Amino acid sequence: MVATFIAIAFVDRLGRRPLLFAGLIGMGLALLVMAACFRYLEQPTTATAPPSHSPSDAGVILLVAMVVFIASFAFSLGPVVWTVINEIYPAAVRGRGVAIATAANWGAAWLVTRFFLTLVDAIGQSATFVLFAVVCAITYVFVWRRLPETRGRTLEQIQQMWVDRDPAQAR
């Protein structure tokens, strides 16, 4: 919850893109650490080793990585997406655009929730988290190449920015 306040405090100071970049890097690295921990934990143990009731190093690292992932999401992709989708659409289609983007966001969340365990059963825990890290990398490239910074701009300036980027819209 504290990380969400970071987004509230810094979204207009630092900008949308820097928060998204930092969050995606944190999320991606945390997912890779989780994948490595699951890979380690999936290794068979020797039958002669006594059972341990204390947390393993991999288990503690896994927990820390999960907290880093949640915090990274909470200050970036979680709240910043809602700011961006309300800024990037031209006034003439803003209502529909926000509705479609919101539906797509909730639809993607439903897909992840619905098929997570199916994916884990199909490819394993480690590979599932690597796949999610790859999605973070793809999202990073998308934000870097396609999402303009909107900090400090009015909705009219943002709309004009899209027209300036795409000469076909100016016709």
Secondary structure, 3 states (H helix, E strand, C coil): CHHHHHHHHHCCCCCHHHHHHHHHHHHHHHHHHHHHHHHHHHCCCCCCCCCCCCCCHHHHHHHHHHHHHHHHHHHCHHHHHHHHHCCCCCCCCHHHHHHHHHHHHHHHHHHHHHHHHHHHHHHCHHHHHHHHHHHHHHHHHHHHHHCCCCCCCCHHHHHHHHHHHCHHHHC
